[in-house]
Amino acid sequence: SITGGGFGSNFLLSHTHHHAQDVTPEFQQTLKDLQLQYLDLYLMHHSFCVINNGEMFPVNEDGTRKLDPNPPPVIETWREMEKIKEAGLAKHIGVSNFKVQLLNDLYAAAKIKPEDNQVELHPYHQQNGLVDFCQKKGIHVTAYSPLMHIGQSVEFDPFKEPILQKIAAKHQKSITQSNTQIPHSFWMSNTLLFLSN
């Protein structure tokens, strides 16, 4: 099972580095940048691959992602991540933002099964089917943005949401506290990952 490590020891393989020849050098650079000898958890960030042109978030002129015209199969990237784990450089490996079908395909083909799937998960986006699938396969779920992921075009303030205010008041907690504690069964087998701007 996945256990906690030091702060900052869980990182993502950028979706610009999914080709086999890029995975290990990118991982080694991460270790060097962090001045660490290993990571507790290393995740493949997204199943899609964008072009590696030196930009962190390559986009086309219209603002869409600049997808790699010849993306590698996910299993090709995963095989390189398996080598990293086998070398003891990552204690655990997993994925981020994978849906059931893709995760199932990867699970079936992988020598080392994904140990974690980090996804957006909160009371308004529970992804029950995905969470159930992961639990059945023994894949830990990490919830990012458990207080809700709010895009730039969305005008929604969870701190003004009447239902959340009511739950918080009932339990004499802040909305932040109540959203991470209630309902307990929702979070019981998942990990929360809070993101800040």
C-alpha positions, 0 to 999 in steps of 0.5 A: 500500500502507499504510505506517506513520505516527505513533503514534495516527494510525489511528482508527475511525468510531464505530458511533454515527455511520454516518448520512451527516450524522454521518460528516464532523462525527465525523471533524472532531472526531477530528482536533480532539481529536488536534490533527492535520491528517489521519489515516493510516488511518480505519476504519468500526468495525462494519457495524451502527449503534447509536443515537446518544444521546450514549453511547459504547456505548448498550445496552438494559436487558437489556445488548444493543446499542441498534441504530439502528431506521433504520440507513443502508446501509453504502455510504452511510457509505462514500461519506462516508468516500470524500469524506474520503479524496478531500479528503486528510484520511485517507491510507487508509480501511478497515473493522473487523470485516467478514466476507467477504460484507459486505466483498465487497458493499462492494468491488463498490459502492465507488468507493474500495476498502477498503484495510484490514480490522481483525479479531480474528486469532490462532492460535485464531481465524485466519479463513483464508477472510477473510484469503484473500479480503482478500489476493486483493482487495488489502485489508490485514488488521490483526490486533487482539488477536493474543494472543487476545481474551478476553471476561469470561466466558471463563476462558482464559489464553494464557500457560498454554496448553501448545502456546504454552509449547512453541513459546516454549520451542523458540524460546527466546522468551516466549509473547508473542514466539513468538505474534507470530513463529510461524508466520511465514507466518501473520503475514507479510502481516498487521499486528498491533495490540496492545490493552491494558486 
